[in-house]
Amino acid sequence: MTDRSAVDTIRGYFYQFDLSILSVLQLASPDDSIEIECTEDIDIRTASDVTATQCKYYAKTEYNHSVIKDAVKHMVSHFKESLAGTKPNVAYSIKGHYASGQEKLDGGVDVDFLKKHFLTYTREKVTYYHYLDLGLSDAELEEFLKRLTIDIRAKAFDQQFREVVGALQVALGGTSFSAEYFFYNNALAVIRDLSIKAAPTDRVVTKKQFLTKINTSSILFNEWFVERKGKKAHLAALRKEYFTELNVPPSERFFMVEVDSGSYDRGDLKDLFHELSRKWAKLSAREPSPFCPYIYVHGVPDSELLDLKRELSTEGFKLIDGHDFQGADFSHQSITQTATHGNGIRIKVLNTLPNVEQTVDAVTKTRRIYQFHLGSCYFQYDKPAVRHVKIQVERLSDVKSII
């Protein structure tokens, strides 16, 4: 598969995922459900009926009847089994997006058209008639057509995506950013997880269950979402949303980062300390309200954190950690002292999660917590007065790209 065809294939997957998300959001009742890749790509189940939907995305291909022939044949076979009582009665839907050729279906589909263009095929110079093989009469084929909807003018890739994000915003509220980076990101993960379940019963989700699953307050590092955006664009969008301020206000910012012990490099963490101080401290003599950020590092042994602080201090990078002398208990009064041009404090290090919580509670100024986590969140602080942003990253170096 060439790189270009691989991209087109991935876009096809996303198109189907997006249609699945849109389908569940458009369900009328919270107890209505969709089934992923059961009878067809998407089965939409309400209290009164089931619609089996097949999705085709060929943005660079002209529509020809042969493109959907196999899908129609499969649906007719299922219809035959439903007549025999071995399969449930369902409605059938084919949705497709094509570059051109849509006018070929403008005249509609009657029984003769169905038999000629969709149910007749040649294999090794032998002509087969699928409707005869199944023993279906014209009257039965007419009944099948009553259950079939074909839409070959389905929405374009970006148009459908915008509709999905808009529907998520309507359903769950918030900004367009939260609809995309929180809810759509999580929705992709839910649909993908459903699609790979072995048992059909495990590939079912109701509208109520779906909304509950995707309504989380953490930006997760979903590889499918990042694949769609591109990692560079993904990190840049997070930076724009949370860390681009023309005039940085003197808020108390708590940066919480997690390191992987298997790939930890002290130099990377030191660079992050310097970058946080450079971007999120104001210590000039003319600054009326000087400030510097707090940092907590998760996953680093106490001995390594001590060596890191010692090394930074030796290099002239002044920091405090709330312990005023050897053996002293942690003091939030000590850690919250104002950093100024005179005292040269460039960053405040919080050694433990209890230190973080105690300090955040003690501060009376505007507080913001930015928690970067590799796996699950490791700190919960959900008080309305404090903005707590939780972002899952792939590696420590991503944090520097975001902030």
C-alpha positions in Angstrom: 0.0 0.0 0.0 1.4 3.4 -1.0 1.6 6.2 1.5 -1.2 8.0 -0.4 -3.5 5.0 -0.4 -2.7 4.4 3.3 -3.9 8.0 4.0 -7.0 7.4 2.0 -7.7 4.2 3.8 -7.3 5.9 7.2 -9.6 8.7 6.1 -12.2 6.0 5.2 -11.9 4.6 8.8 -12.4 8.0 10.3 -15.4 8.7 8.0 -17.0 5.5 9.3 -16.1 6.3 12.9 -17.6 9.8 12.5 -20.8 8.5 11.0 -21.1 6.1 14.0 -20.6 8.9 16.4 -23.2 11.0 14.6 -25.6 8.1 14.4 -25.6 7.6 18.2 -25.9 11.3 18.9 -28.9 11.6 16.6 -30.8 8.8 18.4 -34.1 10.1 19.7 -34.2 8.2 23.0 -31.4 7.7 25.6 -32.1 4.0 25.5 -31.9 3.7 21.7 -28.6 2.1 20.6 -26.1 1.5 17.8 -24.3 -1.8 17.1 -20.9 -1.5 15.4 -20.2 -3.9 12.6 -23.0 -6.4 13.3 -25.3 -6.8 10.3 -23.5 -3.9 8.5 -21.0 -1.3 9.5 -23.5 0.4 11.8 -26.8 -1.0 13.1 -29.1 1.6 14.5 -31.6 0.1 17.0 -34.6 2.0 18.3 -37.7 0.8 20.3 -39.5 0.1 17.0 -37.0 -0.9 14.3 -33.4 -1.6 13.3 -31.5 0.0 10.4 -28.4 -1.7 9.0 -26.1 0.9 7.5 -23.1 0.4 5.2 -20.7 3.3 4.8 -18.6 4.0 1.7 -16.0 6.9 1.4 -14.4 7.3 -2.0 -13.7 11.0 -2.3 -11.4 10.5 -5.3 -13.5 7.9 -7.1 -16.4 8.2 -9.6 -19.6 6.5 -8.5 -20.4 3.3 -10.4 -23.0 0.7 -9.5 -20.3 -1.9 -9.1 -18.9 0.0 -6.1 -22.0 -0.8 -3.9 -23.0 -4.1 -5.7 -21.5 -6.4 -3.0 -23.2 -4.4 -0.3 -26.6 -4.7 -1.9 -26.1 -8.4 -2.6 -25.2 -8.9 1.1 -28.3 -7.0 2.2 -30.6 -9.0 -0.2 -29.1 -12.2 1.2 -29.9 -11.0 4.7 -33.4 -10.0 3.6 -34.0 -13.5 2.2 -33.1 -15.0 5.6 -35.4 -12.5 7.3 -38.3 -13.8 5.1 -37.4 -17.3 6.3 -37.4 -16.2 9.9 -33.8 -17.0 10.6 -32.7 -13.3 10.7 -34.5 -10.3 12.1 -36.5 -7.9 9.9 -34.4 -4.7 9.4 -34.3 -1.6 7.2 -31.2 -1.2 5.0 -29.2 1.9 4.3 -26.1 2.6 2.1 -24.4 5.9 2.5 -21.5 6.9 0.3 -19.4 9.9 -0.7 -17.9 10.0 -4.2 -16.0 12.5 -6.4 -18.6 12.3 -9.2 -21.1 10.1 -10.9 -24.0 10.6 -8.5 -26.4 11.3 -11.4 -26.3 7.6 -12.3 -28.8 7.0 -9.6 -31.0 10.1 -10.1 -33.7 8.0 -11.8 -34.1 5.8 -8.7 -34.0 2.1 -8.3 -36.8 -0.2 -9.4 -36.9 -4.0 -9.5 -35.5 -4.3 -13.0 -32.7 -1.8 -12.2 -32.0 -3.7 -9.0 -31.7 -7.1 -10.8 -29.7 -5.7 -13.7 -27.1 -3.5 -11.9 -26.8 -5.0 -8.4 -27.9 -8.6 -8.5 -26.4 -9.8 -11.7 -22.6 -10.5 -11.9 -20.1 -12.4 -14.0 -17.4 -14.7 -12.7 -15.0 -16.6 -15.0 -17.2 -15.7 -18.0 -20.3 -17.2 -16.3 -23.3 -14.9 -15.6 -25.0 -15.4 -12.2 -28.3 -14.0 -11.1 -28.2 -13.5 -7.3 -32.0 -13.1 -7.0 -32.6 -16.4 -8.8 -30.1 -18.1 -6.6 -32.0 -16.9 -3.6 -35.4 -17.7 -5.1 -36.7 -14.2 -4.7 -39.8 -13.1 -6.6 -40.3 -9.6 -8.1 -42.8 -8.9 -5.3 -40.3 -9.8 -2.7 -37.7 -7.7 -4.4 -40.2 -4.8 -4.3 -40.6 -5.3 -0.6 -36.8 -5.2 -0.2 -36.6 -1.9 -2.0 -39.1 -0.5 0.4 -36.7 -1.2 3.2 -33.6 0.1 1.3 -32.3 3.7 1.3 -29.3 4.6 -0.9 -27.6 8.0 -0.4 -24.6 8.5 -2.7 -24.4 12.2 -1.9 -23.4 11.8 1.7 -21.4 14.6 3.4 -17.8 15.3 2.6 -15.2 14.3 5.2 -14.6 17.7 6.8 -18.3 18.6 6.6 -19.3 15.5 8.5 -16.6 16.1 11.0 -17.8 19.6 11.7 -21.3 18.3 12.1 -20.1 15.7 14.6 -18.3 18.3 16.7 -21.3 20.6 16.6 -23.6 17.7 17.7 -21.2 16.9 20.6 -21.2 20.6 21.7 -25.0 20.6 21.7 -25.2 17.3 23.6 -22.6 18.1 26.3 -22.1 21.9 26.2 -18.8 23.7 26.5 -16.7 25.3 23.8 -15.9 23.9 20.3 -12.4 23.1 21.7 -13.8 21.0 24.5 -16.2 19.3 22.0 -13.3 18.3 19.8 -10.4 17.6 22.3 -12.5 16.2 25.2 -15.6 14.7 23.7 -14.7 13.8 20.1 -11.3 12.5 21.3 -13.0 10.2 23.8 -15.8 9.3 21.3 -13.2 8.0 18.8 -11.8 5.8 21.5 -15.2 4.4 22.5 -16.2 3.6 18.9 -12.8 2.0 18.2 -13.0 -0.2 21.3 -16.5 -1.3 20.5 -15.5 -2.2 16.9 -12.8 -4.7 18.0 -15.0 -6.6 20.5 -15.4 -10.2 19.5 -19.0 -10.8 20.6 -21.8 -8.8 18.8 -23.5 -8.1 22.1 -20.3 -6.3 23.3 -20.4 -4.0 20.3 -23.7 -2.3 21.4 -23.9 1.1 23.1 -27.0 3.2 24.0 -27.0 6.9 23.6 -27.1 7.3 27.4 -24.1 5.0 27.9 -22.1 6.7 25.1 -22.6 10.2 26.5 -21.5 9.0 29.9 -18.4 7.3 28.6 -17.2 10.4 26.6 -18.0 13.1 29.1 -14.7 13.2 31.0 -12.6 16.1 32.1 -9.2 14.9 30.9 -7.6 15.3 27.5 -6.5 11.7 26.7 -3.7 10.8 24.4 -5.8 8.8 21.9 -3.5 7.6 19.1 -6.4 7.7 16.6 -7.2 11.3 17.5 -3.5 12.3 17.3 -3.2 10.4 14.0 -6.1 12.5 12.6 -4.7 15.8 13.8 -1.0 15.1 13.4 1.0 15.2 16.6 2.6 18.5 15.9 -0.8 20.1 15.2 -2.2 18.4 18.3 0.4 19.8 20.6 0.2 23.2 19.0 -3.6 23.3 19.5 -3.2 22.5 23.2 -0.5 25.2 23.5 -2.9 27.7 21.9 -5.8 26.8 24.1 -4.0 26.8 27.5 -0.6 28.4 27.2 -0.8 31.4 24.9 -1.3 34.6 26.8 -0.1 38.0 25.5 0.0 39.5 29.0 0.7 36.7 31.5 -1.3 37.5 34.7 0.2 36.9 38.1 -1.8 33.7 38.8 -0.4 30.9 40.9 0.4 28.1 38.4 1.0 24.6 39.5 2.6 22.4 36.8 2.5 18.7 37.5 4.5 16.4 35.2 5.0 12.6 35.1 8.2 10.9 34.1 8.7 7.3 32.8 11.4 5.7 34.9 12.4 3.6 32.0 13.3 6.5 29.7 14.0 9.2 32.3 16.8 11.7 31.5 17.8 14.3 34.1 18.8 16.7 31.4 15.2 16.7 29.9 13.7 17.5 33.3 16.2 20.3 33.9 15.4 21.8 30.6 11.7 21.7 31.5 12.4 23.5 34.8 14.3 26.2 32.9 11.5 26.5 30.3 8.8 26.8 32.9 10.7 29.5 34.7 11.5 31.4 31.5 7.9 31.4 30.2 5.8 31.5 33.4 7.8 33.7 35.8 8.0 37.5 36.0 10.7 38.7 38.3 12.0 42.0 36.9 12.6 44.9 39.3 9.8 46.8 37.7 7.2 44.0 38.0 4.5 45.2 40.4 3.3 41.7 41.2 6.2 39.3 40.6 5.6 35.6 40.5 7.1 32.2 39.5 5.5 28.8 38.9 5.3 25.7 41.1 6.3 22.2 39.8 5.6 18.7 41.0 7.3 15.8 39.4 5.6 12.4 39.6 7.5 9.1 39.2 11.0 10.4 40.3 12.6 8.8 43.3 13.2 11.1 46.3 17.0 10.7 45.9 16.9 11.7 42.2 14.7 14.7 42.9 17.2 15.8 45.6 20.1 15.4 43.2 18.3 17.4 40.6 17.5 20.3 43.0 21.1 20.2 44.2 22.4 20.4 40.7 20.2 23.3 39.7 21.1 25.2 42.8 24.8 24.7 42.2 24.3 26.1 38.7 22.7 29.3 40.1 19.1 28.4 39.4 17.4 29.3 42.7 14.5 27.3 43.9 12.6 26.6 47.1 10.7 23.5 48.2 8.9 24.6 51.5 11.6 23.1 53.8 13.6 25.9 55.5 16.3 23.8 57.1 17.4 20.2 57.3 14.8 18.1 58.9 12.2 20.8 58.9 8.6 19.9 58.1 7.0 21.2 54.9 5.6 24.7 55.4 3.1 26.2 53.0 4.0 29.6 54.3 7.5 29.0 53.2 6.7 27.7 49.7 4.1 30.5 49.0 6.5 33.3 49.8 6.6 35.8 46.9 9.3 35.3 44.3 11.0 38.6 43.5 13.8 40.1 41.6 15.6 40.6 44.9 15.4 37.1 46.3 15.8 35.5 42.8 13.5 32.5 43.4 12.8 31.1 39.9 10.7 28.1 40.6 9.0 26.4 43.6 9.3 22.6 43.9 6.6 20.6 45.6 8.0 17.2 46.6 4.8 15.2 47.3 1.1 15.2 46.3 0.1 16.2 49.9 2.4 19.2 49.5 0.6 20.1 46.3 -2.9 19.9 47.9 -1.9 21.8 51.0 -0.3 24.6 49.0 -3.2 24.9 46.6 -5.6 25.1 49.5 -3.5 27.8 51.2 -3.2 30.1 48.3 -5.8 32.8 48.0 -4.9 34.2 44.6 -6.1 32.8 41.3 -4.9 29.2 41.0 -4.4 27.0 38.0 -3.3 23.4 38.0 -1.9 21.8 34.8 -1.5 18.1 35.3 0.4 16.2 32.6 0.0 12.4 33.0 1.4 9.5 31.0 -1.2 7.0 32.1 -4.0 7.6 34.5 -4.4 10.9 36.4 -2.5 10.8 39.7 -3.9 13.9 41.4 -7.6 14.8 41.9 -8.5 18.3 42.8 -12.0 19.3 41.8 -12.9 22.5 43.6 -14.8 25.1 41.5 -12.5 28.0 42.5 -9.4 26.3 40.9 -9.0 25.5 37.2 -7.6 22.0 36.9 -6.5 21.0 33.4 -5.6 17.4 32.9 -3.7 16.4 29.7 -2.4 13.0 28.9 0.9 13.0 27.0 3.0 10.4 25.3 6.4 11.4 26.8 7.9 14.2 29.0 9.2 16.1 26.0 5.6 16.7 24.8 5.1 18.9 27.8 7.8 21.3 26.7 6.2 21.5 23.2 2.8 22.3 24.8 3.8 24.9 27.4 
